[in-house]
Amino acid sequence: LSKLREIDLFHGLSASALERIATIIYTKEYRRGAKIFGDGEQGRAMYIIQDGEVRISKDTPVGEECLAVLAAGSYFGEMALLEQVPRSADAWAGRQCTLSVIDKDDLMRLMDTDKGLASELLWSFVGTLCRRLRDANNKVTFLTVASSH
């Protein structure tokens, strides 16, 4: 549970909520260079990196663009738990990695049976999305100011 609490998405959840989520998590291993999911695929799970490294990338007209390199303790793919849109990038195992997986269907069943958990988790997602939007706004402001000089 302490590992889950370290993930900012789950940081504010109660111990009982973390215990319930822990019951649906399973582990999956990927060899270096293995594709975890592809751009355009329907998202069905989120991933927490237990060990190793994951590269998030996107094919562009000028070649592959690396968007992020994520290490142990990071998570990705969480938007698939909330929306029904295809993945917006590829995820590759940059090194041998062990991932904890939270499947969307399992989480939805859990939230259907535990409305308190559902409320806690959704508010946590809202907080995470607000922080990300604020960060994106700050970056856009910085880039706008920097390009005007």
Buried (B, 14 or more C-beta within 10 A) or exposed (E): EEBBEEBBBBEBBEEEBBEBBBEBBEEEEBEEEEEBBEBEEEBBBBBBBBEBBBBBBEEEEEEEEEBEEBEBEBBBBBBBBEEEEEBEBBBBBBBBBBBBBBBBEBBEEBBEEBEEBBEBBEEBBEBBEEEEEEEEEEEEEEEEEEEEE
